[in-house]
């Protein structure tokens, strides 16, 4: 007879995987935001220099 423990392990693994993906997604968002802000900063100073 199947017990609920294997299902629990699968669910736990799934949640851990989802959390890892969420962390990676947030890191990507922050890196992209920092890149855009840096680019705007550089573009702004280049525009002021002209």
Beta strands, then each sheet from edge to edge (+ up, - down):
end
